[in-house]
Amino acid sequence: MATTPRTHPAPDRPAHRPAPPGRRGVTLRVLAELSVIFVGVFGAFVAEDVRQTREDRQRAQHIYAAILGEMHAFSSRAPLVAAEMDRIEAEWNAARAQGHAPPPPYYREPRAESPPSAIWEATLASGGVALLDPDLFNRLAVFYNRLISMSDRYRRYNEVTEREILPHVDDGPDRFYEESGRLRGLYRAHLSMLAEIREELALLITEVGPLERELEVVLGEPRAP
């Protein structure tokens, strides 16, 4: 009886496994992931910078608009003040020319004692000047420094008016004039201070117009000539 030869099963072959990635592959993958992260972070910084720039520009425009409004308030009132100062002094000179001895001329501002400068001072205090064009800021600073200086001078002038003139307007000429008919020294100084204020006011009236027009151009709303 023939026997069937015994067959032995083929030995199991190990399953095929991909070779582990080499060092170069790992490096490329890490670099790719880092690049994605970097691009994302950089993009966020760029977006934030764009947003901040836009907000700074808007804040600067608001500041320019507020300063322009303050300057409009000055430029609309200042010529009236200058004209009233001229009228008061002219009337006094005419009375003196006719041989009279009226009280010294004086100007009393019926509204605020000083021209508006609160917006400018708030801009300085808040650090808003960092948002302004440097050249324009310098021109505004020169104007406002002179405006505030004139305001301080007017306050000192007005203190003398209130203390040395208003309570004595009915005291007669001897209160204000020497025997020679000349104003006493205190009142000559007071009159000279009024002339200095009037001169400074005239210069500021001349300077405010170009600044207003420059601000209007910055804001994109120039007035018709």
Buried (B, 14 or more C-beta within 10 A) or exposed (E): EEEEEEEEEEEEEEEEEEEEEEEEEEEEEEEEEEEEEEEEEEEEEEEEEEEEEEEEEEBBBEBBBBBBEBBBBBBEBBEEBBEBBEEBBEEBEEBBEEEEBBBBBBBEEEEEEBBBBEBBEEBEEEEBBEBBEEEBBEBBBEBBEBBBEBBEBBEEBBEBBEEBBEEEEEEEEEBBBEEEEEBBEEBBEBBEBBEEBBEBBBEBBEBBEEBBBBBBEBEEEEEEE
